[in-house]
Amino acid sequence: MDRTFQHDTNAGTALTRRPQWQALLRHAQGTGDRSLRELFAADPHRGERLAAEAAGLYLDYSKQRVGDDTLRLLRELADACGLRARIDAMFAGEPINATEGRAALHVALRAPPGERIEVDGHDVVPDVHAVLTRMAAFADQVRDGRWVGHTGQRIRTVVNIGIGGSDLGPTMAYEALRHYSQRDLAFRFVSNVDPADFLEATRDLDPAQTLFIVCSKTFTTQETLANAHAARAWCLAALHDEAAVARHFVAVSTNADGVRAFGIDPGNMFGFWDWVGGRYSMDSAIGLSTMIAIGPARFREMLAGFHAMDVHFRDAPFDRNLPVLMGLLGIWNNNFLGAATVAVLPYAQYLGRFPAYLQQLAMESNGKHVTLDGRRVEVHTGPIHWGEPGTNGQHSFYQLLHQGTRLVPCDFIGFCQPLDPGNAQHDLLMANLFAQGEALAFGKSAQQVRAEGTAEALVPHRVFEGNRPSSTILADRLTPHSLGALVALYEHSVFVQGAIWNIDSFDQWGVELGKQLAKTTEAELATAAPQLQHDSSTNALIRHYRERRGPG
Ligand SMILES: O=P(O)(O)OC[C@H]1O[C@H](O)[C@H](O)[C@@H](O)[C@@H]1O
């Protein structure tokens, strides 16, 4: 496909020369960056006013270091950068992934039947639903035991093999929705090319009762193919019949030829399309393991949650648009307050893999050094995302959040109702979430510390400067619907930031060089006496490895 896309009539204008950017700079250096204590003191209703709700999610951004003037300037920047036109272009299926000449149309994956979304004049919504229908039929068969293994036994464990977007989404979603998972089925996820991953995931499994889902958009990914071959060998070593592959392997890919070449019948393949980016694919057929775990009806509830946030993002005015607000607040923190990272802190054990999922979504999307027209960006792009579930993080790195020298904006995520109704321990969890946001924002002054009778020498150690920004996202319950809405919220806020920076949020050229060098190096490791032509450090490391690795 060779298509080009003109994003913005004045895309040539450098971001920092835009009057709106200059205005924000002056604002940040002048009165714009007021303390949270001052901001809250000046407006008794700030906590209710700087909040918005959509698709079942409540976003409180009052603890961000912004005033109404800051928010207005950020919206003016968004307007100047053509955000509205970019949102429309995404939903219209235009090739906004300019360097790959493709649409980025994950919103079509959750469009309800009857909606029309075209790529090159072809309505893709019926295709999406045709795959969902096939997935549902297959998922039901595995769930109710009609799909049996080669020896006629029921499938007891589903192993998803994939990496990057073909792993992080499925793993995160399975963990997040584990409460809804069918209890007599187990799920494992193998991603790393380190053989230990496959070994430990399968050590206690019976091949006759195991189903592998090989997930790879391209079906060329080294790690996934290596693990898929290991799985095939493991399976055939026990079942002694090539025909077993057809009962124990299915594939999810856009590459039917690759799937066939591996030996999986394309009849056992679930497809998707080049306009779905890997990190935007957990709601495509890549979510097959999720669908088997929670069932087709709940999978559709998750899609409805995604869709509700999509509609909100497309239609809501920017001043109450959750993804726009989150995206713009991220720009403010990153580019004007100098915060290099974002801590993602879910107060939900089930969201344990959510920070890892967001790392790919945010950092592979917006970790870019050139603008769409190939010029070096002038400002920092994608902030580093990291995090751990609360309350565990509190007993680890929160010290730095409260008293360290770096500014780390935090996203707190919590749920009003526990999945285990009436469990009072949930209040304890949520009390911690609320307490952390409050402590970060307002701190504790030397005066307050002294008033507690603290010895003078300890006062500076016990002061909390406060003024550390956070947002809090609350949903009623962790359901497939709220998970879908939450993921879409982050997808679109990442998009908003990419639009401001004028970068391609949908390519990932930065992963290629390492892959390429690994190929050469692997060949060298296999040779008896290779001529090493790397730098002296890499040559020495390879020699050291070859000397010490043993006979193999
Ligand atoms: O799904 P696959 O084609 O196997 O790709 C898996 C992953 O690997 C690539 O290197 C990309 O960086 C990721 O965006 C992608 O999700």
PDBQT file of the ligand as one rigid body, heavy atoms in Angstrom, charges set to zero:
ROOT
HETATM    1  O1  LIG A 601       2.542  -9.822  16.719  1.00  0.00    +0.000 OA
HETATM    2  P1  LIG A 601       3.922  -9.875  16.179  1.00  0.00    +0.000 P 
HETATM    3  O2  LIG A 601       3.983  -9.614  14.704  1.00  0.00    +0.000 OA
HETATM    4  O3  LIG A 601       4.603 -11.175  16.531  1.00  0.00    +0.000 OA
HETATM    5  O4  LIG A 601       4.747  -8.714  16.851  1.00  0.00    +0.000 OA
HETATM    6  C1  LIG A 601       5.016  -8.683  18.217  1.00  0.00    +0.000 C 
HETATM    7  C2  LIG A 601       5.650  -7.374  18.629  1.00  0.00    +0.000 C 
HETATM    8  O5  LIG A 601       6.947  -7.284  18.093  1.00  0.00    +0.000 OA
HETATM    9  C3  LIG A 601       7.410  -6.161  17.392  1.00  0.00    +0.000 C 
HETATM   10  O6  LIG A 601       8.795  -6.110  17.488  1.00  0.00    +0.000 OA
HETATM   11  C4  LIG A 601       6.821  -4.834  17.772  1.00  0.00    +0.000 C 
HETATM   12  O7  LIG A 601       7.726  -4.012  18.440  1.00  0.00    +0.000 OA
HETATM   13  C5  LIG A 601       5.571  -4.927  18.606  1.00  0.00    +0.000 C 
HETATM   14  O8  LIG A 601       4.776  -3.804  18.312  1.00  0.00    +0.000 OA
HETATM   15  C6  LIG A 601       4.798  -6.176  18.334  1.00  0.00    +0.000 C 
HETATM   16  O9  LIG A 601       3.630  -6.182  19.131  1.00  0.00    +0.000 OA
ENDROOT
TORSDOF 0
